[in-house]
Amino acid sequence: MSKSNVLIDVATAGASGDMFLSALIDLIGEDDSLLPMAASLLIYDPTLRVKVQSKTHEGRTGKHLEVTLDRGIRLAPSSLREVLSAIAEECELSKLARDFCDKVLNELFQAESRAHNQPLNELHLHELGSVDTILDIAGTAYLLEKAGLFGTAKFFCTKVAVGSGTIQTEHGNLEVPVPAVAEILVANDIPYVNGPANTEVLTPTGAAILAILIDKFGDPPGEFFPMRQGVGFGSRDLGDTPNMMRIMIGDISPTAKKPPKTAKEKSKKKKATKQDRVEVLGNWSSDEVVVIETTVDDVDGEIMGSLFDILLSEGLAYDVVMIPAFGKKNRPCFIVKVIAAKAGLKGIAEVMMKHLGTLGIRYTTWERLKASRETIVCKMTIDEQEFMVRVKVSRAADGSIITIKPEADDVLTVSKATGISVRELKPRIAMQAQAVTE
């Protein structure tokens, strides 16, 4: 499988976990792409909410992730590790993604341990002990996998801006970069600059993700031509300095220069943007996906079944459909149709060709209108036992509820513990959820 080239630009405003998430959401092109990961954390913090907003700074447009949670919930290092492992299993992260999460968490623990001269079993993480640390790490792995970049991309990074001055923390007033960030920079030989911001712009989580993810810091070995990019904005207002990072996918050429546009290319009509369609969409959410398909007539059932597992369990596709049909010479065949994020086109095409033996695939880009979706947590007490059940709620453009669907795994857990059938539990949970949401 040929490798993509990814350049991460953090030379102006550094990096943080939420900026990584925002940039990857923008790169993938789906505002709700992080929701499954966020929903899996509701068991540990029912108040957790994530909201993706479009943001513009002097012509630069990207995404900003607003996270609200209970800051009073603090986890010890051992608990963070357990939660991360449970979330990785529930969201079916690949081994590559799980290894990435473990390495990032270990990098954070070791840096904090060295910075405060404390053994790991006595370490108090303060800000890093909150649930959003898990969201930052596991969410980054989840979105990298969703974008088809794990194992298929080589990551380059600019010098990293760290900021300057001092910042108020639970450890007191600390000089920038704070000790944990400084430990990560030194231990991994990460080149850095202060940058224009007079505050902290490189967080410990952002530094740890860069330390594990990046293959090479500095300029790529040749001229980099970006083909797609995602822009993530941070929460702090840095004045005239844009508080953003960019993740760009492109080609590297050691000698070639970008060819000038021809007169014919310059005269092409500009494709309508989403902003041009606002009046049509109203309050509906919209995005773009690719629909990839091929027709096969010489593949057995075991191989067809394995393709489902590969594309869905590894997070490459949103949906896979196999349609029985008749093809050439009246042979029975299957039309294999895959719906996925645009970023996953190349990876899915290679998987389909490798496992099905097909010589080609067809693909088109489709626009979707989607109901808004959120996941809430309902607390149920049955025979003095308390249960937390996640519920998916979808709404129409006018805000009215379309569906209320309890999470099947959570309902099954309650059913096994109480002996009450799933059939009886589902309407009870749905009624309680409706009372909460209305």
C-alpha positions as CSV (number, residue, x, y, z in Angstrom):
1,M,0.0,0.0,0.0
2,S,1.5,3.3,-1.0
3,K,2.1,5.9,1.7
4,S,0.5,9.3,1.9
5,N,2.5,12.3,3.0
6,V,1.1,14.4,5.9
7,L,2.6,17.7,6.9
8,I,1.5,19.2,10.3
9,D,2.0,22.9,10.6
10,V,2.4,23.9,14.3
11,A,4.9,26.7,13.8
12,T,2.6,29.6,14.8
13,A,0.3,28.4,17.6
14,G,1.6,25.0,18.7
15,A,-0.7,22.1,19.4
16,S,-3.2,20.8,21.9
17,G,-5.4,17.7,22.0
18,D,-8.6,19.7,21.0
19,M,-6.7,21.3,18.1
20,F,-5.7,17.9,16.8
21,L,-9.4,16.8,17.0
22,S,-10.7,19.9,15.4
23,A,-8.2,19.7,12.5
24,L,-8.9,16.0,11.9
25,I,-12.7,16.7,11.9
26,D,-12.1,19.4,9.3
27,L,-9.9,17.1,7.3
28,I,-12.5,14.3,7.3
29,G,-15.3,16.8,6.5
30,E,-17.9,15.5,9.0
31,D,-18.8,17.5,12.1
32,D,-20.2,14.4,13.8
33,S,-17.2,12.1,13.1
34,L,-16.1,12.2,16.8
35,L,-19.5,11.5,18.3
36,P,-19.1,7.7,18.7
37,M,-15.9,8.2,20.7
38,A,-17.5,11.0,22.8
39,A,-20.5,8.8,23.4
40,S,-18.4,6.0,24.8
41,L,-17.1,8.3,27.5
42,L,-20.5,9.3,28.8
43,I,-20.4,6.3,31.2
44,Y,-17.4,7.9,32.9
45,D,-18.8,11.5,32.8
46,P,-22.5,11.9,31.9
47,T,-22.0,15.7,31.6
48,L,-19.5,15.4,28.7
49,R,-20.6,17.2,25.6
50,V,-18.7,18.0,22.4
51,K,-19.8,20.7,20.0
52,V,-18.1,21.4,16.7
53,Q,-18.3,24.9,15.3
54,S,-17.0,26.5,12.1
55,K,-14.5,29.3,12.8
56,T,-12.8,31.9,10.6
57,H,-9.8,34.1,11.4
58,E,-8.7,36.7,8.8
59,G,-9.8,34.5,5.9
60,R,-8.6,31.2,7.5
61,T,-11.5,28.8,8.0
62,G,-11.6,25.6,10.0
63,K,-13.2,23.9,13.0
64,H,-13.2,24.6,16.7
65,L,-14.2,21.9,19.3
66,E,-16.0,23.0,22.4
67,V,-15.9,20.5,25.2
68,T,-17.9,20.7,28.4
69,L,-17.4,18.2,31.2
70,D,-17.3,17.8,35.0
71,R,-13.8,19.2,36.0
72,G,-14.3,17.7,39.4
73,I,-13.8,14.2,38.0
74,R,-10.1,13.4,38.3
75,L,-8.6,10.0,37.4
76,A,-5.4,8.4,38.7
77,P,-2.9,7.2,36.1
78,S,-4.0,3.6,36.6
79,S,-7.7,4.6,36.1
80,L,-6.8,6.6,33.0
81,R,-5.1,3.5,31.5
82,E,-8.1,1.3,32.3
83,V,-10.6,3.8,30.8
84,L,-8.4,4.2,27.7
85,S,-8.3,0.4,27.2
86,A,-12.1,0.1,27.6
87,I,-12.8,2.9,25.2
88,A,-10.4,1.5,22.6
89,E,-12.2,-1.9,22.8
90,E,-15.7,-0.4,22.6
91,C,-14.8,1.8,19.6
92,E,-13.0,-1.2,18.0
93,L,-9.7,0.6,17.5
94,S,-7.1,-1.3,15.5
95,K,-3.9,-2.6,17.1
96,L,-2.0,0.3,15.5
97,A,-4.4,2.8,17.0
98,R,-4.3,1.1,20.4
99,D,-0.5,1.1,20.4
100,F,-0.5,4.8,19.5
101,C,-2.8,5.5,22.5
102,D,-0.7,3.5,24.9
103,K,2.5,5.2,23.7
104,V,1.0,8.7,24.0
105,L,-0.3,8.0,27.5
106,N,3.1,6.6,28.6
107,E,4.8,9.6,27.2
108,L,2.6,11.9,29.3
109,F,3.1,9.8,32.5
110,Q,6.9,9.6,32.1
111,A,7.1,13.4,31.4
112,E,5.0,14.2,34.5
113,S,7.0,11.8,36.6
114,R,10.4,13.3,35.6
115,A,9.0,16.9,35.8
116,H,7.8,16.5,39.4
117,N,10.4,13.8,40.5
118,Q,7.7,11.4,41.5
119,P,7.3,7.7,40.8
120,L,4.3,6.8,38.7
121,N,2.3,5.1,41.5
122,E,2.4,8.4,43.5
123,L,1.8,10.7,40.6
124,H,-1.1,13.3,40.8
125,L,-2.0,14.4,37.3
126,H,-4.2,17.4,38.2
127,E,-5.5,18.9,34.8
128,L,-4.3,15.8,32.9
129,G,-6.5,13.5,35.0
130,S,-9.8,14.7,33.5
131,V,-11.9,12.7,31.0
132,D,-11.0,15.0,28.2
133,T,-7.4,13.7,28.2
134,I,-8.8,10.4,27.2
135,L,-11.0,12.1,24.6
136,D,-7.9,13.9,23.2
137,I,-5.8,10.8,22.9
138,A,-8.3,8.1,21.9
139,G,-10.2,10.6,19.7
140,T,-7.1,11.5,17.8
141,A,-6.4,7.8,17.2
142,Y,-10.0,7.2,16.2
143,L,-10.0,10.1,13.7
144,L,-6.6,9.3,12.2
145,E,-8.0,5.8,11.6
146,K,-11.2,7.1,10.2
147,A,-9.1,9.3,7.8
148,G,-7.3,6.2,6.6
149,L,-3.9,7.5,7.8
150,F,-2.7,4.9,10.3
151,G,-0.1,2.7,8.7
152,T,-0.6,4.4,5.3
153,A,1.0,7.8,5.9
154,K,4.4,9.3,6.7
155,F,4.1,12.3,9.1
156,F,6.2,15.4,8.9
157,C,6.1,18.4,11.2
158,T,7.3,22.0,11.2
159,K,9.2,23.3,14.2
160,V,6.8,23.5,17.1
161,A,5.7,26.8,18.7
162,V,5.7,26.6,22.5
163,G,4.8,30.2,23.4
164,S,6.4,32.4,26.0
165,G,5.8,34.1,29.4
166,T,4.1,32.3,32.3
167,I,0.8,30.5,32.8
168,Q,-1.3,29.8,35.9
169,T,-1.8,26.1,36.6
170,E,-2.8,24.0,39.6
171,H,0.9,23.7,40.3
172,G,1.1,27.5,40.6
173,N,2.5,30.1,38.2
174,L,4.8,28.2,35.7
175,E,7.2,29.4,33.0
176,V,6.4,28.4,29.4
177,P,7.1,25.7,28.3
178,V,5.8,24.1,31.5
179,P,8.0,21.3,32.9
180,A,6.1,18.3,31.4
181,V,6.2,19.9,27.9
182,A,9.9,20.7,28.3
183,E,10.6,17.1,29.3
184,I,8.8,15.8,26.2
185,L,10.6,18.2,23.9
186,V,14.0,17.3,25.3
187,A,13.4,13.5,25.5
188,N,12.3,13.3,21.9
189,D,14.7,16.0,20.3
190,I,11.7,18.0,19.1
191,P,12.8,21.3,17.5
192,Y,10.8,24.2,18.8
193,V,10.5,28.0,18.6
194,N,8.7,30.4,21.0
195,G,6.4,31.8,18.3
196,P,4.5,35.1,18.6
197,A,2.1,34.2,21.4
198,N,2.8,35.4,24.9
199,T,1.2,32.4,26.6
200,E,1.3,28.6,26.5
201,V,0.4,27.2,23.1
202,L,1.9,23.7,23.3
203,T,0.1,21.6,25.9
204,P,1.5,18.3,27.4
205,T,-1.1,16.3,25.5
206,G,-0.3,18.1,22.2
207,A,3.4,17.5,22.7
208,A,3.0,13.8,23.5
209,I,0.8,13.2,20.4
210,L,3.4,14.9,18.2
211,A,6.3,12.9,19.9
212,I,4.6,9.6,19.0
213,L,3.0,10.5,15.7
214,I,5.7,12.4,13.8
215,D,8.2,10.4,11.7
216,K,10.4,13.5,10.9
217,F,10.5,17.0,12.3
218,G,11.5,19.8,9.9
219,D,10.9,20.3,6.2
220,P,9.9,17.3,4.0
221,P,12.6,16.0,1.7
222,G,11.4,18.1,-1.3
223,E,8.7,20.5,-2.2
224,F,5.4,19.8,-0.5
225,F,2.2,20.3,-2.6
226,P,-0.9,20.1,-0.3
227,M,-3.9,18.4,-1.8
228,R,-6.3,18.5,1.2
229,Q,-6.1,20.1,4.6
230,G,-7.8,20.3,7.9
231,V,-7.6,23.4,10.1
232,G,-8.2,23.2,13.9
233,F,-8.6,26.2,16.1
234,G,-7.8,26.3,19.8
235,S,-9.8,27.9,22.6
236,R,-7.5,30.8,23.6
237,D,-7.7,34.2,21.9
238,L,-4.2,35.1,20.8
239,G,-5.2,38.5,19.3
240,D,-3.8,39.0,15.8
241,T,-2.1,35.6,15.9
242,P,-4.3,32.8,14.6
243,N,-4.6,30.1,17.3
244,M,-4.7,27.2,14.8
245,M,-2.8,24.2,13.5
246,R,-3.1,22.7,10.0
247,I,-2.9,19.0,9.0
248,M,-2.2,18.7,5.2
249,I,-2.1,15.7,2.9
250,G,-0.1,16.1,-0.2
251,D,2.6,15.1,-2.6
252,I,6.3,15.6,-2.2
253,S,8.5,16.3,-5.3
254,P,12.3,16.8,-5.0
255,T,12.5,19.0,-8.1
256,A,9.1,19.6,-9.7
257,K,7.5,23.0,-9.4
258,K,3.8,23.5,-9.3
259,P,2.8,24.1,-12.9
260,P,1.0,27.3,-13.8
261,K,-2.7,27.1,-14.5
262,T,-3.7,27.0,-18.2
263,A,-6.2,29.5,-19.6
264,K,-8.7,26.7,-19.8
265,E,-8.3,25.8,-16.1
266,K,-8.6,29.4,-15.1
267,S,-11.9,29.8,-17.0
268,K,-13.5,26.8,-15.3
269,K,-16.6,27.7,-13.3
270,K,-16.1,27.5,-9.5
271,K,-17.9,24.6,-7.9
272,A,-20.8,25.7,-5.6
273,T,-19.7,25.7,-2.0
274,K,-21.8,24.7,1.0
275,Q,-22.3,28.3,1.8
276,D,-24.0,28.7,-1.6
277,R,-26.5,26.0,-0.6
278,V,-27.5,27.4,2.8
279,E,-30.9,28.4,1.7
280,V,-31.6,24.9,0.4
281,L,-30.3,23.1,3.5
282,G,-32.0,25.3,6.1
283,N,-31.2,23.8,9.5
284,W,-30.2,20.3,8.2
285,S,-26.7,19.1,8.7
286,S,-24.8,18.2,5.5
287,D,-21.6,16.6,4.4
288,E,-20.1,14.7,1.5
289,V,-19.2,11.0,1.2
290,V,-17.9,8.8,-1.5
291,V,-19.9,5.8,-2.7
292,I,-17.5,3.1,-3.9
293,E,-18.6,0.0,-5.7
294,T,-17.5,-3.0,-7.8
295,T,-19.1,-6.1,-9.3
296,V,-17.7,-9.6,-8.6
297,D,-18.8,-13.0,-9.8
298,D,-16.0,-15.3,-8.8
299,V,-15.7,-14.7,-5.0
300,D,-16.9,-17.2,-2.3
301,G,-19.0,-16.4,0.7
302,E,-16.2,-16.5,3.2
303,I,-14.2,-13.9,1.4
304,M,-17.2,-11.7,1.0
305,G,-17.9,-11.9,4.7
306,S,-14.4,-11.1,5.6
307,L,-14.6,-7.9,3.6
308,F,-17.4,-6.7,5.9
309,D,-15.2,-7.3,9.0
310,I,-12.2,-5.5,7.5
311,L,-14.0,-2.4,6.3
312,L,-16.4,-2.0,9.2
313,S,-14.3,-3.2,12.2
314,E,-11.3,-1.1,11.2
315,G,-13.5,2.0,10.8
316,L,-12.7,2.4,7.1
317,A,-16.4,2.6,6.0
318,Y,-19.7,3.9,7.3
319,D,-21.7,1.1,5.6
320,V,-21.1,-1.9,3.4
321,V,-23.9,-3.4,1.2
322,M,-23.7,-6.5,-1.0
323,I,-26.5,-6.7,-3.6
324,P,-27.1,-10.0,-5.4
325,A,-27.5,-9.6,-9.2
326,F,-26.9,-11.3,-12.5
327,G,-23.9,-10.2,-14.6
328,K,-22.2,-11.2,-17.8
329,K,-23.1,-14.5,-19.3
330,N,-26.1,-14.7,-16.9
331,R,-23.7,-15.4,-14.0
332,P,-24.9,-14.7,-10.5
333,C,-22.8,-11.9,-9.0
334,F,-22.6,-9.4,-6.2
335,I,-22.5,-5.6,-6.4
336,V,-20.4,-4.5,-3.5
337,K,-21.2,-0.9,-2.4
338,V,-19.3,1.0,0.3
339,I,-20.1,4.4,1.8
340,A,-17.2,6.1,3.4
341,A,-15.6,9.5,4.1
342,K,-13.8,11.1,1.1
343,A,-10.5,10.7,2.9
344,G,-10.9,6.9,2.9
345,L,-11.3,6.4,-0.8
346,K,-7.8,5.3,-1.7
347,G,-7.4,2.9,1.3
348,I,-10.8,1.3,0.6
349,A,-10.1,0.8,-3.1
350,E,-6.8,-1.0,-2.2
351,V,-8.6,-3.2,0.3
352,M,-11.3,-4.1,-2.2
353,M,-8.9,-4.9,-4.9
354,K,-6.6,-6.9,-2.6
355,H,-9.4,-9.1,-1.0
356,L,-11.8,-9.4,-3.9
357,G,-9.4,-9.6,-6.7
358,T,-11.4,-7.0,-8.7
359,L,-9.5,-5.1,-11.3
360,G,-11.2,-1.8,-10.7
361,I,-13.7,0.1,-8.7
362,R,-16.2,2.9,-9.4
363,Y,-16.8,5.8,-7.2
364,T,-18.9,9.0,-7.0
365,T,-19.2,11.8,-4.5
366,W,-22.6,12.2,-2.9
367,E,-24.0,15.0,-0.7
368,R,-26.0,14.0,2.3
369,L,-28.6,15.8,4.4
370,K,-28.5,14.5,8.0
371,A,-30.7,14.8,11.1
372,S,-28.8,16.3,14.0
373,R,-27.8,13.6,16.5
374,E,-26.7,13.6,20.1
375,T,-26.1,11.0,22.8
376,I,-27.4,11.4,26.3
377,V,-27.2,9.3,29.4
378,C,-30.2,8.1,31.3
379,K,-30.0,7.0,34.9
380,M,-32.2,4.0,35.8
381,T,-32.9,2.5,39.2
382,I,-34.3,-1.0,39.2
383,D,-34.6,-3.0,42.5
384,E,-32.2,-0.5,44.2
385,Q,-29.6,-1.1,41.5
386,E,-28.5,2.0,39.5
387,F,-27.7,1.8,35.8
388,M,-26.4,4.3,33.3
389,V,-27.7,3.8,29.8
390,R,-26.6,5.8,26.7
391,V,-29.4,6.9,24.4
392,K,-29.1,8.2,20.8
393,V,-31.5,11.0,20.0
394,S,-32.0,12.3,16.4
395,R,-33.9,15.5,15.5
396,A,-35.5,17.0,12.4
397,A,-34.6,20.4,11.1
398,D,-37.3,22.1,13.3
399,G,-35.8,20.4,16.4
400,S,-38.6,17.8,16.8
401,I,-37.5,14.3,17.8
402,I,-37.3,11.7,15.1
403,T,-36.0,8.7,17.0
404,I,-34.9,7.8,20.5
405,K,-32.7,4.7,20.5
406,P,-31.1,3.2,23.6
407,E,-27.6,1.8,23.1
408,A,-28.1,-2.0,22.5
409,D,-25.0,-3.0,24.6
410,D,-26.1,-1.0,27.6
411,V,-29.7,-2.3,27.4
412,L,-28.3,-5.9,27.3
413,T,-26.2,-5.2,30.4
414,V,-29.3,-4.0,32.3
415,S,-31.3,-7.0,31.1
416,K,-28.6,-9.5,32.2
417,A,-28.4,-7.8,35.6
418,T,-32.1,-7.5,36.3
419,G,-33.7,-10.4,34.3
420,I,-36.0,-7.9,32.5
421,S,-36.2,-8.6,28.8
422,V,-34.7,-6.2,26.3
423,R,-38.1,-5.9,24.7
424,E,-39.5,-4.5,27.9
425,L,-36.6,-2.3,28.8
426,K,-36.2,-0.4,25.5
427,P,-39.6,1.5,25.7
428,R,-39.0,2.3,29.4
429,I,-35.6,3.8,28.7
430,A,-36.9,5.6,25.6
431,M,-39.8,7.2,27.6
432,Q,-37.4,8.4,30.3
433,A,-35.0,9.8,27.6
434,Q,-37.9,11.6,26.0
435,A,-38.9,13.2,29.3
436,V,-35.3,14.4,29.7
437,T,-34.9,15.8,26.2
438,E,-38.2,17.6,25.8
